[in-house]
Amino acid sequence: MIDLSKSRVLIVDDTKANVDALIHVLQQDYKLSVALSGEAALRAADKSPPDMILLDVMMPGIDGFEVCQRLREKPAFRDIPVMFLTGLNDVANKARGFEVGGNDYLTKPFEALEVRARVKAHLTAKAYADSVKEKIASEMRIARDIQAGILHCEIAGDLADTGLNVSARLESAREVGGDLYVILRSSDKVLAAVGDVSGKGVAAAIFMAVATTLLRSIARQIHAPDRILSQLNNELVNQNPHGMFVTLACAVIDSTRNTISYASAGHPSPILLRPGNSPAFPFEATGTMAGILPDSEYTAIQADLLPGDCYVFYSDGVTEAFNAEGQIFGERRLLDAAAQNQGLNPEQLVAAIQQAVSTFAGDHPQSDDITLLAIHRNN
């Protein structure tokens, strides 16, 4: 049995007799508040959002239809049940009430028993929906914590003798996301990888967890990025009934020889920040996305890792971040942000680039995860 005794009901009517009648019917069951105009209703709802609104239509100033429409424009009020209580009993006004977002429509004069029953039904449905949402939110928080544990940069102090410094950040567009990054040391080899799983939400997060676990397992045995991607691809093909895939930028750094070997599964090239040079994309986004075609082949490219070199890996959520005007952040702004912050340590660098993306996007909600990883060879 759901306890509704603490439910808050806002009564909106400019006629005192109507207000008094509703108070008489509902005061023993719920916590009531009153607004005598549309303007007062909007102020009252903003100050203390109710669990349900009983709304008259014909009022001076803002009428009930406009009140409902304005409330529905705000995310906080989209799920609050609104029941119109009005003397307008024609079909056109009833239809308009539902068009502007009303949940119910009852004409005056009303029967106390019917009002009580309808209010209880709406509040019960809302309470149940709220409990389901909270349960889902709780489970998503747990999933997010598990995902964060999977992605945790496990080598914070394990690179001291390699001459490398590394930092990574991931900002999910949802509670859980499909981006991944892996930093893994095996003897004198260090794997740095950033990936982006197709799709969004829970399905992408689960596939991300599978891909991350497989990547770590394979990278402990194989130290060539092209062979890592080949084996990862075949493993994912065999565990992928829904046709999902992952793009991946994979680099293996040999800290003894000071070389970097790189291969890509359809992922954008990292940025190279080299002292005395402009930021550049040294590699191409070659290779097939992992998880689609069995026995796909990947090509490794090797380069020297010079003192002061810093590679910045990123997901396409960075370059495809967009603002309210529909503009995307793009590669040019990414290179500019990297150039303006060249010389910072990896932690400061990824924070500065992420801030540049955030400043560009403003409050506009993003649809894709944003991941950044920087790995730097000390001088």
N, C-alpha and C positions, 0 to 999 in steps of 0.2 A: 504494500500500500504506500503510495507516494504522499508525503506530507506537504500539503499546499498552504498550510497556515501562515507561512512567511512570504507567500507570494504577494507581490506589489501590483495593484491595479490602479491605473490612472483613469479617472472619470473626467471627460471633457464635454462640457455642455454650458451654454450661456444662460440657461433657464434654471433658477434655483430649485423649483419644484421637481424638475427631472433629476437634478443632482441628489436632492434629499431622498427621493424614491429609490434610487440606486444604492445610496448609502444604507438605507433601511434593509434592502435585500441582501447586501454583500458584506456588511461590516463585521458580522460575527465570524466570517470565514477567511477574510483576507485583510491585508494592510492596504488602506485606501488613501489616495491623494486626489485632489480636485484642481482642475484648471477651468476657468470661466470664459476662455477665449482661445482661438487657435494660436495666437502668439504666446500666450501663457503656457499652452500645452507644449510647444516646442522648447521653451525655456525649462519647464519642469522635467521633460524627458532628457534633455541634455544634462541637467544637474544630477538627476537620479533615474537612470533608465528603469522603467517598470517592466514587469513580466507580462502585462497585457494592458491594452488601451481600449476603453469604451468611448467611442467618438461620435459626437453629434455632427451633422453636416451643415445645417443652416446656422451660421454664426456670423456676427459682424466682423469685418476685416478678413482674415484668412479663414476660408471655410474648411470643413472637415476633409474634403477630398484633397485639397492642397496640403493640409497638414500631413496626411498619410503619405502623399507623394514625396514631400520633403524628407520625411523620416526614412522612407525606403531608399533614398539616395545615399544614406549613411550606413556603412557596413554594420555598425553596432545595433541598428534597429531593423535590419532586414528579416530577422527571425522572430521578432516580437509580434504575437498575434494582435490584430486590430479588428475590432467588431464595431461596425457602424450601428448606431441607435438613432433612428431618424424618423420623421414623419413623412419623408419622401418615399412613396411606395410604388412608383411606376418602374417598369422594367428598365428603362434607359438609365435611371439613376442607380438602380441596383447593379447594372452592368458596369457603370462607371466606377462604382465603389470597388469592385473586384479588379478593374483595370488599373487603378492607382495603387493596388497592393493590399486591399482589405482581405481579411480571412473569412469574415462573416458579415451578414447584413440583416438586421432585425428592425422591423418598423414599429413605431409607436402608435397606439399605446401598447406596452409590452406586458406580458404576464411574468410575475415574479419567479415562478417555478421554471419557466423557460429560460429566463435570463441566467438564473443560478446554474441550470444544467449546462447551458452553452459555455458559460465562463469556466466552469469546472472542466468541461471536455477540452477546451483550448489550453488551459493551464496544465492539465495532466499530460496532454500531448507534448507541450513545450518542455515540461520537466523531464519526460522520458527522453526526448531528443537531446536535451542538455546533458543528461547522464551518459547517453551513448557517445556524444561528442567528447565529453571529458574522458571516457574510457579510451576512445581512439587516440585522443591527444596524449594520454598517459602512455599508451603503448608506443606511440610515435616518439615520445621523449626517450623511452627505453631503447627503441631502435636507433635513435640518433646517438645515444651514448655508446651503444654497441658498435655503431659505424665509426664513431670517433676513436674507439679502442682499436678497431681494425686498422685505421689509418694513422694511428699514433706514430710519430717519428721516433723509432725505437733506438736511435743511435746518437742521442744528444751529446753524450760524452765519449762516444766510441771512435771518433774520427781524429782525435787529438794527435796521434802519431802519423797520420796520413797527409798532413798539411792541407786538409780540406775543411771548409766551414760550410754548413748547410742550414737552410731554413725553409719551411713550407707553410702555406695557409690555404684553407679551403672554406669557402662560404657557400652554403647550400641555398638554392632558391626556394626549397621546401624544407620540411622537417628533416627528411632524409634525401640524399641525392645520388647521382650516378657518376660523379667525378671520383677519381682516385689518384693517389700518389704513393710511391714506394721509395724508400731510401734504405738500402740494405748493404751491409758490409760482409764480405766473405774473403778472409785473409787480406791480401793487398788490393783487392778489387772492391769498388763501391758502385752499386747499381743506383741510378737515379731515374725514376720514371713518372710520367704524368699521363693519365688516361681519361677518356670521356665515354661513358656507356650510352648507347642509344636509349631513347625513352626518358621518362621522368618518374619520380615518386618511388613507391615501394618496390615495384618490379625492377627498376633500374638499380636501386640500392642493393637488392639481393644479388643481381648479376654482378654488380661491382664487387660485392664481398667474395663471390666465387672467383672472379678474375684476379682480385688482389691476393687471395690465398694461393691460387695456382702460380701466380707470378713470383711470389716469394719462394715457394717451394722449388720451382724450376731454377730460379736465379741462384739458389744455394748450390746447385749442382753444375750449372752451365754459366760461363762467364763471357760468352759472345752474344751481343744483343740480337743479331739476326737469328741465331739458333734459339735464343730465348723466345723470340716472337713466333718462330715456326712451331715450337712445341706448345706454347700457350695457345696458339690458334687452333691446333688440332685437338687439344684438350677441350677448348670451349665449343668447338663444332660438335664434339661428342656429348656435351652436356647442355645443349641449347635447343630445346624443342620449339621455342617461340621465335627463333630467327633473330635474336638480339645480337649486337656486336659492340666492340669497343675499339676506339682509336687509341693509339698509344705511342708516345715518344719515349724511347728507351735508350739510355746511355750507360756504358760501363767505363768507369775511370780506373786506370791502372796507376795507383799512387806511387809505385816504384819506378815505372818508366815515364810517368807524367804524360800519359796519352789518354785520349777519350775516344771510345768507339761508339758509334751511334747508328741506330736503325729506327725506322718509323713504320707503324701500321696505320697509315693514313692520317697521322696527327701533324699539326703545324710544327715547324721547326722551332727549337728554342732560340732565344736571342743570345748572341755572344757579346759580352762587354769586355773589351780588351783595352788596357791602358794605352792612351795615345791614339785610339781608333774610334770611329763612330760605331754605335750599336748596329749590329747586322744580323740577318738570318743566315747562318752558315750552311744549313742543310735544307733539303727539300722534303715535302710531305709525301714521300713515296710509300709503296707497299699497300697491300690490301688490308682493310679493317679486319681485326681478329674476330673469329667466331662465325664467319660466313662460309668460306670455301676451304675444304680440306687440302692439306699439302701446299698451302700458299708459300711462296718463297719471298724472303726479305733480304735486303742488301745492307751490309754494314759499311760505314765510312769511318776511317780513323784519322785523327788529327792530333797534333801536339797540344798539350795543356800547359800553357806558359804561366809563369808567375803573375798573379793579379788577374788571370782570366776568371770570368764569372759567366756561367750559363744560367739563363732564366727560362724555365719551362712554364708553360701556361696552358690552360684549357680554352676552348673557343668561347666560353662564357665571358672571358676578358675582352676579346676583340669584338664580340657581338653584343656586348652590353649596350643598351640604348637609353636615350633620354626621352623626355616628354614630347620633344619635337620629332621623334622618330629617327634621329641620327644615331649611328653606331659608333662605338669607341674606335674601332678599327686598328689596323697595324701601325699606321702613321702616328697616332696618339700614343700607342704602346711604346714605340721606339722613342718618341719624345720624352715620355715619362721615365723610361730607362736611362736615357741620356742625362736628364736633369738630376738623376739620383745616382749616377755612376760614381763609384768610390765608397758608397755606403756598404756596411757589412750586410750579409744576406738577410738577416732578420729585418734590418732597417729598410733594405731595398724592397722586399716583397710587401712590407707594410706601406711604403710610399707609393708603390704602383697600385696597390689595392685602394689606397686613399684617392689616387687620381681617378680611378674608375668610378669610385663612389661619388666623388665630387661631380664628375661628368653626368652620371645617371640621376643624381639628385634623389628625390623621393619616389621616382618612377619604379614600380616593382619589376624585378627581373624574372625571366622565365628559365634561365639556365644557371647552373652552378659556376662559381668562379674559383679557379685553383691556380696558385702560383708556387713555384719551387725554384730556389736559387742555390747554386752550388759554386763555391769560390775556392780557387787555389791561392793559398797565402803566398806572400812574397818571400 
